[in-house]
Amino acid sequence: SLLGCVMCIPDDITAITFVALGTSLPDTFASRVAARSEPYADSSVGNVTGSNSVNVFLGLGLPWMIAAVAWSSGGSGNAKWQAKYQFDADLGWLGEAGFREQAFVVKAGSLAFSVTVFTVCAVVCLGMLAIRRHVCGGELGGPRHLAYISAGFGTCLWFIYVALSCWKSMQESGGGGCAK
């Protein structure tokens, strides 16, 4: 958040680029070690999927649960919440505007689009792994030129995900992350 602020980059773009790279590069190197030391790709692919499941299920679920419990135990009558959410058209699920009970609210922003792009890229990547299994006899290995093509293809998928997610974020936020 601080780096993004200094560079005038919105928080969600900072998260999917700098923060994601910083937390994922160690997993990348661990997967490389597993791929070189094991006869099958299971350890390498398992490391990636296991790490991502911890990030998604615990890394998101646990803080959200703690925040919701902490927020609800703080009591109601928050004037800032009233001003921000009481008449918000997107929060009809909280009840009629003007008579809403306060609840823990975190609006999604460009999350739905970003998750959709990620899911499409992940499915395409799984397709690539299936093709590699058929052509090369496994997800890893095979002729060096196919390994380079696969690595380049995976890297392109990541750049596509980042580029589309950044585009959507900038479109919704109206520009950079600098205070106006």
Accessible surface in RSA format (square Angstrom, percent):
REM  Atomic radii and reference values for relative SASA: ProtOr
REM  Chains: A
REM  Algorithm: Lee & Richards
REM  Probe-radius: 1.40
REM  Slices: 20
REM RES _ NUM      All-atoms   Total-Side   Main-Chain    Non-polar    All polar
REM                ABS   REL    ABS   REL    ABS   REL    ABS   REL    ABS   REL
RES SER A   1    88.76  75.0  63.13  84.3  25.63  59.0  39.29  83.7  49.47  69.3
RES LEU A   2   146.84  81.8 141.51 101.2   5.32  13.4 142.83 100.3   4.00  10.8
RES LEU A   3    89.84  50.0  82.43  59.0   7.41  18.6  86.46  60.7   3.39   9.1
RES GLY A   4     0.00   0.0   0.00   N/A   0.00   0.0   0.00   0.0   0.00   0.0
RES CYS A   5    77.07  58.3  67.86  75.7   9.21  21.6  14.10  35.7  62.97  67.9
RES VAL A   6   117.26  77.2  89.28  80.8  27.98  67.4  96.42  83.8  20.84  56.5
RES MET A   7    96.84  50.1  71.39  47.2  25.45  60.6  72.78  61.9  24.06  31.9
RES CYS A   8    55.94  42.3  47.77  53.3   8.16  19.2  16.92  42.9  39.02  42.1
RES ILE A   9    32.87  18.7  30.61  22.8   2.26   5.4  30.61  22.0   2.26   6.1
RES PRO A  10    15.77  11.5  11.84  10.8   3.93  14.3  15.77  13.0   0.00   0.0
RES ASP A  11    92.67  64.9  82.84  82.5   9.82  23.2  33.10  77.9  59.57  59.4
RES ASP A  12    61.95  43.4  53.27  53.0   8.68  20.5  46.16 108.6  15.78  15.7
RES ILE A  13    16.34   9.3  16.34  12.2   0.00   0.0  16.34  11.8   0.00   0.0
RES THR A  14     3.74   2.7   3.74   3.8   0.00   0.0   3.74   5.0   0.00   0.0
RES ALA A  15    48.19  44.3  42.09  65.0   6.09  13.9  42.70  60.1   5.49  14.5
RES ILE A  16    32.29  18.4  29.24  21.8   3.06   7.4  31.49  22.7   0.80   2.2
RES THR A  17    21.70  15.4  21.70  22.0   0.00   0.0  20.97  28.2   0.72   1.1
RES PHE A  18    83.44  41.7  73.62  45.6   9.82  25.6  75.31  45.7   8.13  23.3
RES VAL A  19    77.99  51.3  71.33  64.6   6.67  16.1  77.78  67.6   0.21   0.6
RES ALA A  20    33.20  30.5  28.27  43.6   4.93  11.2  33.20  46.8   0.00   0.0
RES LEU A  21    73.51  40.9  72.93  52.2   0.58   1.5  73.46  51.6   0.06   0.1
RES GLY A  22    51.37  63.3   0.00   N/A  51.37  63.3  34.50  94.7  16.87  37.8
RES THR A  23    87.16  62.0  70.43  71.4  16.73  39.9  66.15  88.8  21.02  31.8
RES SER A  24    47.09  39.8  46.67  62.3   0.42   1.0  25.70  54.7  21.39  30.0
RES LEU A  25    81.55  45.4  81.55  58.3   0.00   0.0  81.55  57.3   0.00   0.0
RES PRO A  26    82.39  60.1  70.45  64.2  11.94  43.4  77.01  63.6   5.39  33.5
RES ASP A  27    40.31  28.2  40.31  40.1   0.00   0.0   8.63  20.3  31.68  31.6
RES THR A  28    73.98  52.6  67.73  68.7   6.26  14.9  54.56  73.3  19.42  29.4
RES PHE A  29   124.47  62.3 123.79  76.7   0.68   1.8 124.05  75.2   0.42   1.2
RES ALA A  30    49.36  45.4  36.57  56.4  12.79  29.1  43.82  61.7   5.54  14.7
RES SER A  31    10.98   9.3  10.43  13.9   0.55   1.3  10.95  23.3   0.03   0.0
RES ARG A  32   128.85  54.1 122.40  62.4   6.44  15.3  43.79  59.8  85.06  51.6
RES VAL A  33    95.80  63.0  93.19  84.4   2.61   6.3  95.42  82.9   0.38   1.0
RES ALA A  34    17.60  16.2  13.70  21.1   3.90   8.9  17.57  24.7   0.02   0.1
RES ALA A  35    32.75  30.1  16.97  26.2  15.78  35.9  17.18  24.2  15.57  41.3
RES ARG A  36   181.46  76.2 144.13  73.5  37.33  88.9  48.88  66.8 132.58  80.4
RES SER A  37    78.81  66.6  43.64  58.2  35.17  81.0  45.25  96.4  33.56  47.0
RES GLU A  38    80.65  46.3  69.69  52.7  10.96  26.1   5.66  11.0  74.98  61.2
RES PRO A  39   115.43  84.1  74.95  68.3  40.48 147.2  87.21  72.0  28.22 175.4
RES TYR A  40   160.10  74.7 152.54  86.8   7.57  19.7 110.90  83.3  49.21  60.7
RES ALA A  41    10.75   9.9   3.62   5.6   7.13  16.2   3.69   5.2   7.07  18.7
RES ASP A  42   108.46  76.0  97.98  97.5  10.48  24.8  35.59  83.8  72.87  72.7
RES SER A  43    51.29  43.3  36.55  48.8  14.75  34.0  21.86  46.6  29.43  41.2
RES SER A  44    10.59   8.9  10.52  14.0   0.07   0.2   0.06   0.1  10.53  14.7
RES VAL A  45    55.82  36.7  54.26  49.1   1.55   3.7  55.82  48.5   0.00   0.0
RES GLY A  46    36.35  44.8   0.00   N/A  36.35  44.8  28.18  77.3   8.17  18.3
RES ASN A  47    46.40  32.0  34.47  33.3  11.92  28.7  18.60  44.8  27.80  26.9
RES VAL A  48    66.04  43.5  64.59  58.5   1.44   3.5  65.82  57.2   0.22   0.6
RES THR A  49    79.24  56.4  73.26  74.3   5.98  14.3  62.14  83.5  17.10  25.9
RES GLY A  50    33.05  40.8   0.00   N/A  33.05  40.8  32.49  89.1   0.57   1.3
RES SER A  51    26.64  22.5  15.62  20.8  11.01  25.4  16.81  35.8   9.83  13.8
RES ASN A  52    68.79  47.4  68.58  66.3   0.21   0.5  18.65  44.9  50.14  48.5
RES SER A  53    42.76  36.1  37.12  49.5   5.63  13.0  27.25  58.0  15.51  21.7
RES VAL A  54    83.26  54.8  81.26  73.6   2.00   4.8  83.26  72.3   0.00   0.0
RES ASN A  55    73.84  50.9  67.32  65.1   6.52  15.7  23.14  55.7  50.70  49.0
RES VAL A  56    77.74  51.2  74.23  67.2   3.52   8.5  74.57  64.8   3.18   8.6
RES PHE A  57   144.65  72.4 131.06  81.2  13.59  35.4 134.99  81.8   9.66  27.7
RES LEU A  58   102.11  56.9  99.99  71.5   2.12   5.3 100.16  70.3   1.95   5.2
RES GLY A  59    41.98  51.8   0.00   N/A  41.98  51.8  28.39  77.9  13.59  30.4
RES LEU A  60    81.16  45.2  80.49  57.6   0.67   1.7  81.16  57.0   0.00   0.0
RES GLY A  61    33.12  40.8   0.00   N/A  33.12  40.8  28.59  78.5   4.53  10.1
RES LEU A  62    85.95  47.9  82.20  58.8   3.75   9.4  84.21  59.1   1.75   4.7
RES PRO A  63    67.00  48.8  60.03  54.7   6.97  25.3  64.08  52.9   2.91  18.1
RES TRP A  64   128.90  51.7 127.38  61.7   1.51   3.6 109.29  58.3  19.61  31.8
RES MET A  65   110.65  57.3 103.04  68.2   7.61  18.1  69.05  58.7  41.61  55.1
RES ILE A  66   101.32  57.7  98.46  73.4   2.86   6.9 100.44  72.3   0.88   2.4
RES ALA A  67    37.54  34.5  29.14  45.0   8.40  19.1  35.75  50.3   1.79   4.8
RES ALA A  68    35.89  33.0  33.73  52.1   2.16   4.9  34.05  47.9   1.84   4.9
RES VAL A  69    92.66  61.0  91.19  82.6   1.47   3.6  92.53  80.4   0.13   0.4
RES ALA A  70    60.54  55.7  46.49  71.7  14.06  32.0  51.66  72.7   8.89  23.5
RES TRP A  71    69.58  27.9  58.65  28.4  10.92  25.6  48.79  26.0  20.79  33.7
RES SER A  72    77.35  65.4  54.22  72.4  23.14  53.3  40.02  85.2  37.33  52.3
RES SER A  73    93.45  79.0  54.10  72.2  39.35  90.6  48.16 102.6  45.29  63.4
RES GLY A  74    66.74  82.3   0.00   N/A  66.74  82.3  32.85  90.1  33.90  75.9
RES GLY A  75    46.16  56.9   0.00   N/A  46.16  56.9  36.29  99.6   9.87  22.1
RES SER A  76    99.53  84.1  66.19  88.3  33.34  76.8  29.46  62.7  70.08  98.2
RES GLY A  77    61.85  76.3   0.00   N/A  61.85  76.3  33.79  92.7  28.06  62.8
RES ASN A  78    66.82  46.1  56.84  54.9   9.98  24.0  19.61  47.2  47.21  45.6
RES ALA A  79    79.11  72.7  68.26 105.3  10.85  24.7  71.87 101.2   7.24  19.2
RES LYS A  80   163.56  79.8 153.65  94.3   9.91  23.6 102.74  92.5  60.82  64.8
RES TRP A  81    12.23   4.9   8.22   4.0   4.02   9.4  11.78   6.3   0.45   0.7
RES GLN A  82    65.64  36.7  62.39  45.6   3.25   7.7  33.29  70.9  32.35  24.5
RES ALA A  83    94.10  86.5  51.39  79.3  42.71  97.2  64.02  90.2  30.08  79.7
RES LYS A  84   130.30  63.6 108.77  66.7  21.53  51.3  66.54  59.9  63.76  67.9
RES TYR A  85    23.44  10.9  23.44  13.3   0.00   0.0  10.69   8.0  12.76  15.7
RES GLN A  86    10.50   5.9  10.50   7.7   0.00   0.0   6.30  13.4   4.19   3.2
RES PHE A  87   149.75  74.9 125.51  77.7  24.24  63.1 126.71  76.8  23.04  65.9
RES ASP A  88    29.71  20.8  18.93  18.8  10.78  25.5  13.00  30.6  16.71  16.7
RES ALA A  89    99.08  91.1  64.54  99.6  34.54  78.6  73.62 103.7  25.46  67.5
RES ASP A  90   102.32  71.7  78.30  77.9  24.03  56.8  23.43  55.1  78.89  78.7
RES LEU A  91     7.72   4.3   7.72   5.5   0.00   0.0   7.72   5.4   0.00   0.0
RES GLY A  92    47.81  59.0   0.00   N/A  47.81  59.0  30.77  84.4  17.04  38.2
RES TRP A  93   170.72  68.5 127.86  61.9  42.86 100.6 129.16  68.9  41.56  67.4
RES LEU A  94    29.73  16.6  11.20   8.0  18.54  46.6  14.81  10.4  14.92  40.2
RES GLY A  95    34.35  42.4   0.00   N/A  34.35  42.4  31.79  87.3   2.56   5.7
RES GLU A  96   125.64  72.1 108.49  82.1  17.15  40.8  46.11  89.2  79.53  64.9
RES ALA A  97    43.31  39.8  29.60  45.7  13.71  31.2  29.60  41.7  13.71  36.3
RES GLY A  98    32.52  40.1   0.00   N/A  32.52  40.1   8.36  22.9  24.16  54.1
RES PHE A  99   161.82  81.0 132.01  81.8  29.82  77.6 140.46  85.2  21.36  61.1
RES ARG A 100    17.74   7.4   7.66   3.9  10.09  24.0   0.50   0.7  17.24  10.4
RES GLU A 101   147.42  84.6 139.36 105.4   8.06  19.2  57.87 111.9  89.55  73.1
RES GLN A 102    28.30  15.8   4.08   3.0  24.22  57.7   3.01   6.4  25.29  19.2
RES ALA A 103    27.35  25.1  23.29  35.9   4.06   9.2  27.31  38.5   0.03   0.1
RES PHE A 104    68.41  34.2  49.44  30.6  18.97  49.4  49.53  30.0  18.88  54.0
RES VAL A 105    19.55  12.9   2.99   2.7  16.55  39.9   5.06   4.4  14.49  39.3
RES VAL A 106   101.95  67.1  70.41  63.7  31.53  76.0  73.44  63.8  28.51  77.3
RES LYS A 107    91.70  44.7  65.12  40.0  26.58  63.3  55.59  50.0  36.12  38.5
RES ALA A 108    64.65  59.4  40.80  63.0  23.85  54.3  46.59  65.6  18.07  47.9
RES GLY A 109    59.38  73.2   0.00   N/A  59.38  73.2  36.27  99.5  23.11  51.8
RES SER A 110    13.97  11.8   8.36  11.2   5.61  12.9   2.86   6.1  11.11  15.6
RES LEU A 111    91.06  50.7  86.44  61.8   4.62  11.6  89.83  63.1   1.22   3.3
RES ALA A 112    73.28  67.4  63.89  98.6   9.39  21.4  72.31 101.8   0.98   2.6
RES PHE A 113    58.98  29.5  52.10  32.3   6.88  17.9  56.80  34.4   2.17   6.2
RES SER A 114    14.52  12.3  14.47  19.3   0.05   0.1   9.35  19.9   5.17   7.2
RES VAL A 115    78.12  51.4  77.28  70.0   0.83   2.0  78.12  67.9   0.00   0.0
RES THR A 116    80.69  57.4  77.02  78.1   3.67   8.7  55.61  74.7  25.08  37.9
RES VAL A 117    14.20   9.3  12.64  11.4   1.56   3.8  14.20  12.3   0.00   0.0
RES PHE A 118   110.26  55.2 110.26  68.3   0.00   0.0 110.26  66.9   0.00   0.0
RES THR A 119    68.93  49.0  67.61  68.5   1.32   3.1  55.31  74.3  13.62  20.6
RES VAL A 120    87.54  57.6  85.14  77.1   2.41   5.8  87.45  76.0   0.10   0.3
RES CYS A 121    14.26  10.8  12.77  14.2   1.49   3.5   8.64  21.9   5.63   6.1
RES ALA A 122    35.67  32.8  27.54  42.5   8.13  18.5  34.55  48.7   1.12   3.0
RES VAL A 123    92.64  61.0  90.12  81.6   2.52   6.1  90.12  78.3   2.52   6.8
RES VAL A 124    61.34  40.4  54.08  49.0   7.26  17.5  59.44  51.6   1.90   5.2
RES CYS A 125    40.21  30.4  40.21  44.8   0.00   0.0   7.34  18.6  32.88  35.5
RES LEU A 126   114.30  63.7 109.55  78.4   4.75  11.9 109.91  77.2   4.40  11.8
RES GLY A 127    31.96  39.4   0.00   N/A  31.96  39.4  30.71  84.3   1.25   2.8
RES MET A 128    32.20  16.7  27.76  18.4   4.44  10.6  30.22  25.7   1.99   2.6
RES LEU A 129    37.65  21.0  37.12  26.6   0.53   1.3  37.50  26.3   0.15   0.4
RES ALA A 130    62.59  57.5  49.56  76.5  13.03  29.6  56.66  79.8   5.93  15.7
RES ILE A 131   114.13  64.9 111.37  83.0   2.76   6.6 114.13  82.2   0.00   0.0
RES ARG A 132    15.59   6.5  14.86   7.6   0.73   1.7  10.26  14.0   5.33   3.2
RES ARG A 133   139.78  58.7 134.93  68.8   4.85  11.6  47.65  65.1  92.13  55.8
RES HIS A 134   161.92  88.5 134.65  93.6  27.28  69.8  89.05  91.8  72.88  84.8
RES VAL A 135    93.53  61.5  60.69  54.9  32.84  79.1  66.11  57.4  27.42  74.4
RES CYS A 136    33.90  25.6   1.01   1.1  32.90  77.3   7.40  18.7  26.50  28.6
RES GLY A 137    67.02  82.7   0.00   N/A  67.02  82.7  32.06  88.0  34.97  78.3
RES GLY A 138    17.23  21.3   0.00   N/A  17.23  21.3  17.15  47.1   0.09   0.2
RES GLU A 139    31.95  18.3  29.58  22.4   2.37   5.6   7.89  15.3  24.06  19.6
RES LEU A 140    80.35  44.7  64.45  46.1  15.90  40.0  65.23  45.8  15.12  40.7
RES GLY A 141    44.76  55.2   0.00   N/A  44.76  55.2  36.62 100.5   8.14  18.2
RES GLY A 142    47.79  58.9   0.00   N/A  47.79  58.9  15.91  43.6  31.89  71.4
RES PRO A 143    65.50  47.7  52.26  47.6  13.24  48.1  64.66  53.4   0.84   5.2
RES ARG A 144   173.71  72.9 162.79  83.0  10.92  26.0  55.36  75.7 118.34  71.7
RES HIS A 145   112.59  61.5 107.03  74.4   5.56  14.2  78.61  81.0  33.98  39.5
RES LEU A 146    44.55  24.8  44.27  31.7   0.27   0.7  44.27  31.1   0.27   0.7
RES ALA A 147    39.98  36.8  33.49  51.7   6.49  14.8  35.88  50.5   4.10  10.9
RES TYR A 148   139.75  65.2 131.57  74.9   8.18  21.3 103.18  77.5  36.57  45.1
RES ILE A 149   109.38  62.2 101.13  75.3   8.24  19.9 107.60  77.5   1.78   4.8
RES SER A 150    17.29  14.6  14.66  19.6   2.63   6.1  10.31  22.0   6.98   9.8
RES ALA A 151    62.29  57.3  47.55  73.4  14.74  33.5  59.78  84.2   2.51   6.7
RES GLY A 152    34.18  42.1   0.00   N/A  34.18  42.1  33.13  90.9   1.05   2.3
RES PHE A 153    82.65  41.3  77.38  47.9   5.27  13.7  81.18  49.2   1.47   4.2
RES GLY A 154    26.00  32.1   0.00   N/A  26.00  32.1  18.88  51.8   7.12  16.0
RES THR A 155    70.36  50.0  63.90  64.8   6.45  15.4  43.20  58.0  27.16  41.1
RES CYS A 156    70.98  53.7  69.43  77.4   1.55   3.6  13.86  35.1  57.12  61.6
RES LEU A 157    18.64  10.4  18.47  13.2   0.18   0.4  18.58  13.0   0.07   0.2
RES TRP A 158    85.58  34.3  80.44  38.9   5.14  12.1  72.08  38.4  13.50  21.9
RES PHE A 159   117.75  58.9 116.19  72.0   1.56   4.0 116.52  70.6   1.23   3.5
RES ILE A 160    83.36  47.4  80.02  59.6   3.34   8.0  83.28  60.0   0.08   0.2
RES TYR A 161    34.50  16.1  34.50  19.6   0.00   0.0  17.13  12.9  17.37  21.4
RES VAL A 162    17.45  11.5  17.45  15.8   0.00   0.0  17.45  15.2   0.00   0.0
RES ALA A 163    60.07  55.2  48.40  74.7  11.67  26.5  55.78  78.6   4.29  11.4
RES LEU A 164    72.62  40.4  72.51  51.9   0.12   0.3  72.62  51.0   0.00   0.0
RES SER A 165     5.46   4.6   2.82   3.8   2.64   6.1   3.33   7.1   2.12   3.0
RES CYS A 166    25.40  19.2  25.40  28.3   0.00   0.0  17.22  43.6   8.18   8.8
RES TRP A 167   137.06  55.0 129.02  62.4   8.04  18.9 110.26  58.8  26.80  43.5
RES LYS A 168    49.98  24.4  49.98  30.7   0.00   0.0   7.44   6.7  42.55  45.3
RES SER A 169     4.97   4.2   3.06   4.1   1.91   4.4   2.57   5.5   2.39   3.4
RES MET A 170    74.35  38.5  70.35  46.6   4.00   9.5  70.04  59.5   4.31   5.7
RES GLN A 171   105.25  58.9  75.69  55.3  29.56  70.4  40.02  85.2  65.23  49.5
RES GLU A 172    91.34  52.4  53.56  40.5  37.78  90.0  37.20  72.0  54.15  44.2
RES SER A 173    59.95  50.7  27.14  36.2  32.80  75.6  38.60  82.2  21.35  29.9
RES GLY A 174    58.13  71.7   0.00   N/A  58.13  71.7  35.88  98.5  22.25  49.8
RES GLY A 175    21.26  26.2   0.00   N/A  21.26  26.2  21.22  58.2   0.04   0.1
RES GLY A 176    34.23  42.2   0.00   N/A  34.23  42.2  13.49  37.0  20.74  46.5
RES GLY A 177    30.77  37.9   0.00   N/A  30.77  37.9  11.14  30.6  19.63  44.0
RES CYS A 178    49.35  37.3  38.99  43.5  10.36  24.3  30.69  77.8  18.66  20.1
RES ALA A 179   107.78  99.1  67.51 104.2  40.27  91.6  78.56 110.6  29.21  77.4
RES LYS A 180   206.92 100.9 127.45  78.2  79.47 189.2 136.72 123.1  70.20  74.8
END  Absolute sums over single chains surface
CHAIN  1 A    12285.8       9666.8       2619.1       8701.7       3584.1
END  Absolute sums over all chains
TOTAL         12285.8       9666.8       2619.1       8701.7       3584.1
